[in-house]
Amino acid sequence: MTDLVAPRPIAWVSSVSDDGRRNLAPFSYYQAVCSRPPMVVFSVAWWPDGRMKDTLANVLATREMVINHVHDAQAAAMNATSAPFPPETSEWDACGIAAEPAAVVAPARVAGALACLECKLVHALPLGDGAPGKPSATLVVAEVVHFAVASELLRRDARGRLLPIDPGPLQSIGRLGGIAYTRTTDRFELLRPEAPGSKASD
């Protein structure tokens, strides 16, 4: 399935436990699902022995997280944080990731990330069958309460409206099957079609 449902964006999720331990981990079951209010989802698998992963435990306890955008230059650092560190080990420290304070939530943002989505938990939906009495994964539905975007990515038209972000400078990477990743350097555009007889909308 993960070979076929690709490329997938990567949510580099920072969270903090209720006793202050910081966590940072990537998830490639990730997508935007609502515009009003802005909402995203990502799925956290449980360990085969029925233990909850640290990110999920933190999000359920504090109801806050930051989803950091991953650009090409951060690929190796992002991958390093996917190692199965014990709960008492901070990926920030173990992998040498620099942090900066978030604007409205407790978890830190990744310094140098081109965009960060500061989020609050809306729903946590258990999915599938894992260890006895435990789900296989939990789908986290989160509302974005603050966008932090690098200033060089923001452009406006003559009326002051934000233009779409140029995917070139954004330098996104995506997850493919296995251990493969892809870059968004090869792109093409398609105009949205109009139904016969319909009027174009502004």
Order of alpha helices (4+ residues) and beta strands (2+ residues): beta-beta-beta-beta-alpha-beta-alpha-alpha-beta-beta-beta-beta-alpha-beta-beta
